[in-house]
Amino acid sequence: MSRRNASYPAKRSMNLFYKPDRTTKSATIALYVLFALVCLLGLSKFLVYDVWVETAQARQSLAAAEQQRDSLLLELTDYSEVWERYSRYSATEEERTLIDRMEVLALLDEAVGTTAVMDTVSIGGSTVQLQFSGVTLAQTAQIVKALEASPIVAYTMVNTASTTQSEGAPADASAPVQASVLIQLQKEAQG
């Protein structure tokens, strides 16, 4: 290999097309400023406008909540008067523990019914004092048994059961008696 025969690249034509740089420094600066303004405008949408819209919506919801609160407070201006009327007509704690008197009277009417004549009924708290007459001792026992079968009766106690016969007459099991019964009431077991 000889060094003389080696071919070296050579330029045999000339490129005469020359594109002059027409950009000026002020145009380049204006492009950069315009680009920066577009970026700032895009960021201001997220950093300023969206926050401003959220704040405006929060103020509107706050105003609506304050208006609702004010209307509720206006409705509650006479609360103490309403509470006083309610507490006047509602049952007290003591009354809630008592058994309904109509339920007690219905029980007495069912147990005594037409078999005996109720002379007196006295209901006080959770006790009932009942006096009835015109039944035999066996019927008195049935009446007491019917009373004790009720879920609102805790227990019964027959105080007296005396006959209306004269004292000198012989004892008769079928003679009518006058009975006095004490009934202790209880609340029904809630099931």
BABALUM-119510 format. One line per 10 residues: their letters; for each residue z, y, x of C-alpha. Coordinates in pm, whole numbers. Example, Ala and Ser with C-alpha at 12.3 -4.5 7.8 and 13.67 -1.06 7.14 Angstrom:
BEGIN
AS) 780 -450 1230 | 714 -106 1367
//
This chain:
BEGIN
MSRRNASYPA) 0 0 0 | -96 306 140 | 45 633 67 | -283 804 49 | -420 612 -237 | -117 671 -455 | -197 888 -750 | 26 1173 -837 | 29 1336 -1172 | -168 1649 -1184
KRSMNLFYKP) -217 1917 -1440 | -580 1984 -1493 | -563 2211 -1802 | -357 2506 -1901 | -178 2555 -2235 | -238 2912 -2335 | -58 2895 -2677 | 254 3104 -2649 | 481 3168 -2942 | 679 3484 -2890
DRTTKSATIA) 1044 3491 -2995 | 1052 3729 -3288 | 1422 3699 -3361 | 1623 3998 -3286 | 1987 4017 -3221 | 2061 4206 -3543 | 1876 3949 -3760 | 2068 3666 -3597 | 2396 3846 -3656 | 2300 3911 -4019
LYVLFALVCL) 2226 3539 -4069 | 2563 3444 -3922 | 2740 3702 -4140 | 2554 3579 -4450 | 2648 3218 -4364 | 3014 3320 -4321 | 3008 3504 -4655 | 2865 3201 -4835 | 3136 2981 -4681 | 3407 3230 -4780
LGLSKFLVYD) 3265 3250 -5132 | 3271 2869 -5160 | 3630 2856 -5032 | 3740 3140 -5256 | 3639 2933 -5561 | 3895 2666 -5465 | 4158 2887 -5303 | 4153 3189 -5535 | 3962 3140 -5860 | 4101 2794 -5948
VWVETAQARQ) 4458 2906 -5872 | 4406 3218 -6085 | 4275 3009 -6378 | 4572 2768 -6352 | 4812 3062 -6349 | 4648 3214 -6657 | 4668 2881 -6842 | 5034 2839 -6741 | 5110 3190 -6872 | 4939 3109 -7202
SLAAAEQQRD) 5134 2785 -7243 | 5455 2969 -7150 | 5384 3232 -7416 | 5319 2958 -7676 | 5642 2777 -7580 | 5840 3103 -7601 | 5692 3175 -7942 | 5786 2824 -8062 | 6137 2866 -7919 | 6177 3201 -8092
SLLLELTDYS) 6067 3054 -8426 | 6315 2766 -8385 | 6594 3007 -8295 | 6508 3212 -8601 | 6541 2898 -8814 | 6880 2822 -8655 | 7035 3161 -8728 | 7220 3024 -9031 | 7314 2694 -8865 | 7688 2753 -8893
EVWERYSRYS) 7655 2813 -9267 | 7446 2498 -9311 | 7695 2296 -9102 | 7984 2427 -9310 | 7811 2325 -9635 | 7721 1986 -9490 | 8074 1916 -9370 | 8212 2027 -9707 | 8003 1778 -9905 | 7972 1492 -9657
ATEEERTLID) 8229 1217 -9627 | 8509 1266 -9379 | 8594 1003 -9120 | 8883 885 -9338 | 8658 862 -9644 | 8399 660 -9448 | 8663 397 -9369 | 8751 357 -9738 | 8576 109 -9962 | 8360 248 -10239
RMEVLALLDE) 8574 289 -10550 | 8290 189 -10781 | 8260 -138 -10588 | 8635 -198 -10631 | 8619 -125 -11005 | 8319 -356 -11043 | 8516 -630 -10864 | 8815 -581 -11095 | 8592 -581 -11403 | 8421 -901 -11287
AVGTTAVMDT) 8745 -1082 -11195 | 8958 -973 -11491 | 8669 -925 -11731 | 8733 -1005 -12094 | 9000 -1268 -12024 | 9279 -1015 -11975 | 9362 -659 -12070 | 9390 -424 -11772 | 9694 -210 -11837 | 9693 4 -11521
VSIGGSTVQL) 9483 30 -11205 | 9599 240 -10913 | 9379 269 -10603 | 9530 436 -10297 | 9371 411 -9953 | 9296 47 -9896 | 9538 -94 -10154 | 9498 -154 -10526 | 9786 -202 -10767 | 9667 -383 -11080
QFSGVTLAQT) 9863 -468 -11393 | 9707 -680 -11663 | 9834 -877 -11962 | 9724 -1111 -12236 | 9657 -1417 -12019 | 9842 -1736 -11934 | 9981 -1822 -11590 | 9683 -2054 -11527 | 9440 -1773 -11612 | 9638 -1537 -11388
AQIVKALEAS) 9593 -1784 -11101 | 9216 -1798 -11172 | 9194 -1418 -11170 | 9379 -1401 -10835 | 9152 -1672 -10694 | 8843 -1478 -10808 | 8979 -1162 -10645 | 9048 -1341 -10315 | 8693 -1481 -10309 | 8549 -1130 -10270
PIVAYTMVNT) 8453 -1022 -9915 | 8619 -682 -9965 | 8962 -834 -10038 | 9183 -908 -9738 | 9462 -1068 -9942 | 9637 -1048 -10277 | 10003 -1067 -10368 | 10132 -1127 -10719 | 10444 -913 -10749 | 10551 -1011 -11097
ASTTQSEGAP) 10423 -1237 -11370 | 10652 -1217 -11669 | 10605 -1352 -12013 | 10616 -1142 -12322 | 10822 -1408 -12510 | 11176 -1335 -12615 | 11445 -1446 -12372 | 11607 -1712 -12586 | 11280 -1898 -12661 | 11186 -2209 -12462
ADASAPVQAS) 10933 -2160 -12177 | 10575 -2215 -12285 | 10291 -2251 -12029 | 10043 -2113 -12278 | 10245 -1801 -12350 | 10077 -1472 -12251 | 10214 -1302 -11939 | 10207 -958 -11791 | 10113 -970 -11420 | 10130 -712 -11143
VLIQLQKEAQ) 9901 -781 -10845 | 9879 -593 -10514 | 9533 -620 -10355 | 9474 -526 -9989 | 9112 -419 -9934 | 8899 -452 -9620 | 8551 -344 -9517 | 8288 -611 -9558 | 8189 -779 -9233 | 7849 -637 -9129
G) 7614 -929 -9070
//
